[in-house]
Amino acid sequence: MSNIEKYTQAFCQAFDIDEEAAKKLKFQDIPAWDSVGHMGLVAQLEEAFDIMLEPDDIVDLSSFEKGQEILAKYDITF
Amino acid sequence: MWNFSQYGAKIAAVSDEGKSYSYAFLAQQGDKLAAAVGKRCLVFCLCRNSIGSLLGYTAFINHGIVPLMLDEQLDKDLLVSFLHLYKPDFLWLPENRVCEFEGEEVYRDCNYALIKRLDTASYPMYNELALLITTSGSTGSPKFVRQSYKNLEANTHSIVEYLHLNGTERPITTLPMNYTYGLSVINTHLAVGATLILTDKTLMQREFWTLFSEQKATSFAGVPYTYEMLDKLMFFRRKLPYLKSMTQAGGKILPILHQKFAEYAQKEGKEFVVMYGQAEATARMGYLPSNISLEKFGCMGIAIPGGKFHLIDEQGQTITTPETVGELVYEGDNVALGYAEKGEDLIKEDERHGLLQTGDMAKFDKDGVYSIVGRKKRFLKIFGNRVNLDETERLIKTQYQDLDCVCAGKDDAMTIFITDDKRIKEIQSFVANKTHLNFTAFHVQYLKQIPKNEAGKVLYAELNKLC
């Protein structure tokens, strides 16, 4: 699986949505992405890429797009 | 309830846009709002952590108008059913939602609007009735706790005393106003002339932490899940020089986290106070004093000032031996009047007379410090919200009439057993939508048959093994 596929999958898993919906998503756009769902998303991303996100990055992860910028810091390119 | 005029120009609340509102503002604008209502009656308050919501709540309480507190994001079907059962005279709600409801808009302030409803019944109300609040979860039950003015005052005094609150406090909101624990933070801090930092942002957002630092927050409140999130956010590494105290309630925190936060508090010269309560006791019944928080981690604590705990066995006899489990009973002026399930119940008087059987099973140690060990009633705490298992079953069975289902599980993780393997996803999102709780808390599991005994009673012990 490519990085973008893994990344999208993490959102789909965390919020139980399809890929199309994942790509435009922002925090609190859907009930599933509340603070509880956010914890789930972080866990999915950490597992998929075998990384540990810094607290600052966790609170900055406010959208699908923003997450890609953040992961770049962990040498994950899309 | 509150004497706002004594604090005058002092700041009562700061919004997350950085706007300040004085006590005098709350008093003056509150008078105007109450005049627009014009009489003692029932008002549905759709709550947010915003100045409009705060203004409505304080104005109503201070003028003998009875608010029924609801989450602004409550499921619309549920809200409509509550409106039908209670037929309130007015709605106080965010102005962008005015068009959703029938009635005439009669007043507007701080981005909130007052709607005079057409379908009203003006049910007679008991003189002492101050407000109505849910028992926290929303499984569609129209059951609200009836709290009196005396309840609010008694609990406010006790909390102010044991938390040593004063006018220098600056708590940041982390819980909704329609949630009894969140409301008690507001009640107590307005009583001492402190400044509330109002926000609906969550601790998973950068904006929350920016506001926390900029506004120099001195305390916050959290349910067990809040502390799990803080742990993940490596909270201990944050520099928060103004933070003085952290409180926890809304369910039992994991002992390991209790220990971690108590250690952090001790090391940093802050306070970490684990507390215990229910909406049926206004908010608070017990607390673990911060000076023994570390020594007694995992414990619930002692009764708040003015209250008393004791345990009873199955025969109703008082237990006097330490380390013996019994049902926890609380006595105090904060024990609420009783419940309401419809408008006709608002006339009911005090049905408990200061005595509450909590439904929680507890024990005390040789020092008289209590621990909660289980529950008599079938409910779970999910992210701090009480969710009744029987009610959840009813909710599902009403929607899916051909389905057999049983709910079990542990706090923050409900397992729903169903007998139709094609509806697993559907049931999960149905329950999440109705309860407005994150879907990941609900695990739906297929069973060919629900285990029952010969009399048809569900064998919960068998099911708990499968959770």
Interface residues (C-beta under 8 A of the other chain):
Chain A: D16 F27 P31 A32 D34 S35 V36 G37 H38 M39 G40 V42 P55 I58 V59 D60 S62
Chain B: T202 L203 M204 Q205 R206 F208 W209 Y225 E228 M229 K232 L233 M234 F235 R237 R238 F383 K425 Q428 S429 A432 N433 H436 L437 N438 F439 T440 A441
